[in-house]
Amino acid sequence: MKRLNYENGALDDVDAAILEMLVANARVTTAELARAVGLSAPTVAERVKRLEEADVITGYSAAVSPAAMGLPISVYFRIRPVPGELERVAAILRDIPEITECDRVTGEDCFLARASLASVADMERVIDLIIPYAMTNTSIVQSSPFARRLPPFPRRGRTA
């Protein structure tokens, strides 16, 4: 992975503003970005290209609502594989399409996974795929006080 030539990975204010605009609307045009940050479109395009090459920008996507697609139940699974089954459990989790996020974590559990499901019966089916090889603890999401967001960008002064 390439690193930006910034101290401690910090972004200048222009790159941070570009990223914030792209996060808010990945379809924003280079011309709109340029107007917002007060630079020329070619300069902004070069900055975006540099951010992509440095793997700061890893892709562009559309935000979708699982509930609007018939998946109203969001569930977190805390998963603790039985001894010797860590890799098998990781593979099982990777192969369950309803699992939308999965992190290997420290603590008593090894994985924290999030799934979007149509029903409690679907939740049970997912658990049944996992429990031959791991213990699970499940939490159903009641509501989300705010949408998923990025952490604050480390910043340094403005450069062109």
C-alpha positions as CSV (number, residue, x, y, z in Angstrom):
1,M,0.0,0.0,0.0
2,K,1.4,3.4,-0.9
3,R,1.4,6.1,1.8
4,L,0.8,9.7,1.2
5,N,3.7,12.0,1.7
6,Y,2.1,13.5,4.8
7,E,3.5,13.6,8.3
8,N,1.7,10.9,10.3
9,G,-0.7,10.3,7.3
10,A,-2.4,13.7,7.9
11,L,-4.3,15.2,5.0
12,D,-4.1,18.9,4.1
13,D,-7.4,20.8,4.3
14,V,-8.0,20.6,0.5
15,D,-7.7,16.8,0.4
16,A,-9.8,16.5,3.5
17,A,-12.5,18.7,1.9
18,I,-12.4,16.7,-1.3
19,L,-12.8,13.4,0.7
20,E,-15.7,14.8,2.7
21,M,-17.5,15.8,-0.4
22,L,-16.9,12.4,-2.1
23,V,-18.1,10.6,1.0
24,A,-21.3,12.7,1.1
25,N,-21.9,12.2,-2.7
26,A,-19.6,9.9,-4.7
27,R,-21.2,11.2,-7.9
28,V,-20.0,14.8,-7.4
29,T,-18.2,16.0,-10.5
30,T,-14.6,17.1,-10.6
31,A,-15.8,20.6,-11.6
32,E,-18.0,20.8,-8.5
33,L,-15.1,19.6,-6.3
34,A,-12.9,22.2,-7.9
35,R,-15.3,25.1,-7.3
36,A,-15.8,24.0,-3.7
37,V,-12.1,23.9,-2.8
38,G,-11.1,26.9,-5.0
39,L,-8.7,25.0,-7.4
40,S,-8.8,24.1,-11.0
41,A,-10.5,20.9,-12.2
42,P,-7.2,19.4,-13.4
43,T,-5.5,20.0,-10.0
44,V,-8.4,18.5,-8.2
45,A,-8.5,15.5,-10.6
46,E,-4.8,15.0,-9.9
47,R,-5.4,15.1,-6.1
48,V,-8.2,12.5,-6.4
49,K,-5.9,10.3,-8.5
50,R,-3.2,10.6,-5.9
51,L,-5.6,9.7,-3.1
52,E,-6.8,6.7,-5.1
53,E,-3.2,5.5,-5.8
54,A,-2.4,5.9,-2.1
55,D,-5.4,3.7,-1.2
56,V,-7.0,6.5,0.8
57,I,-9.9,6.3,-1.6
58,T,-10.5,2.6,-2.1
59,G,-13.7,2.8,-4.2
60,Y,-17.0,4.5,-4.9
61,S,-20.4,3.1,-4.0
62,A,-24.0,3.7,-3.6
63,A,-25.6,3.6,-0.1
64,V,-28.6,1.2,-0.1
65,S,-31.2,0.5,2.6
66,P,-31.4,-3.2,3.5
67,A,-34.9,-2.6,5.0
68,A,-36.1,-1.1,1.7
69,M,-34.9,-4.3,0.0
70,G,-36.9,-6.6,2.3
71,L,-34.2,-7.1,5.0
72,P,-35.5,-5.2,8.0
73,I,-33.6,-7.0,10.7
74,S,-30.0,-6.1,11.4
75,V,-28.1,-8.4,13.7
76,Y,-24.7,-8.5,15.4
77,F,-23.1,-11.9,16.1
78,R,-20.3,-12.2,18.6
79,I,-18.6,-15.4,17.6
80,R,-16.1,-17.5,19.5
81,P,-14.7,-20.5,17.6
82,V,-14.1,-23.7,19.4
83,P,-10.3,-24.5,19.6
84,G,-8.8,-25.3,16.2
85,E,-11.7,-24.0,14.2
86,L,-10.8,-20.3,13.7
87,E,-10.0,-20.6,10.0
88,R,-13.0,-22.8,9.3
89,V,-15.3,-20.3,11.1
90,A,-13.7,-17.4,9.1
91,A,-14.5,-19.3,5.9
92,I,-18.1,-20.0,6.9
93,L,-18.7,-16.4,7.7
94,R,-17.2,-15.3,4.4
95,D,-19.6,-17.6,2.6
96,I,-22.8,-16.4,4.3
97,P,-24.1,-13.7,2.0
98,E,-26.3,-12.1,4.7
99,I,-23.2,-11.2,6.7
100,T,-22.3,-7.7,5.5
101,E,-19.4,-6.9,7.8
102,C,-17.1,-9.0,9.8
103,D,-14.1,-8.1,12.0
104,R,-11.7,-10.2,13.9
105,V,-11.5,-8.7,17.4
106,T,-9.7,-9.0,20.7
107,G,-11.4,-10.2,23.9
108,E,-13.4,-13.3,24.6
109,D,-14.8,-13.4,21.1
110,C,-12.8,-13.7,17.9
111,F,-15.3,-12.2,15.4
112,L,-17.9,-9.5,15.4
113,A,-20.2,-9.9,12.4
114,R,-23.2,-7.9,11.2
115,A,-26.0,-9.4,9.1
116,S,-29.0,-8.0,7.3
117,L,-31.9,-10.4,7.4
118,A,-35.5,-10.8,6.4
119,S,-36.8,-12.6,9.5
120,V,-35.9,-14.2,12.8
121,A,-36.1,-17.6,11.0
122,D,-33.2,-16.4,8.7
123,M,-31.3,-15.4,11.8
124,E,-31.7,-18.9,13.2
125,R,-30.6,-20.4,9.9
126,V,-27.4,-18.3,10.0
127,I,-26.7,-19.3,13.6
128,D,-27.2,-22.9,12.7
129,L,-24.4,-22.6,10.0
130,I,-22.0,-21.3,12.7
131,I,-22.7,-23.3,15.9
132,P,-21.2,-26.6,14.9
133,Y,-17.8,-24.8,15.1
134,A,-18.3,-21.8,17.4
135,M,-20.3,-20.3,20.2
136,T,-22.4,-17.3,19.3
137,N,-24.1,-14.4,21.1
138,T,-26.6,-12.5,19.1
139,S,-27.9,-8.9,19.4
140,I,-30.7,-7.5,17.2
141,V,-30.4,-3.9,16.3
142,Q,-33.4,-1.9,17.6
143,S,-32.4,1.4,16.0
144,S,-29.3,3.4,15.0
145,P,-28.9,6.9,16.6
146,F,-26.8,8.0,13.6
147,A,-25.7,6.6,10.3
148,R,-22.3,4.9,9.9
149,R,-19.6,7.6,9.5
150,L,-15.9,8.0,9.0
151,P,-13.6,9.1,11.8
152,P,-12.2,12.6,11.6
153,F,-9.5,13.0,9.0
154,P,-6.1,13.8,10.5
155,R,-5.2,17.2,9.0
156,R,-2.3,19.5,8.4
157,G,-2.1,22.9,6.7
158,R,-3.3,23.8,3.2
159,T,-1.1,23.1,0.2
160,A,-1.9,23.3,-3.5
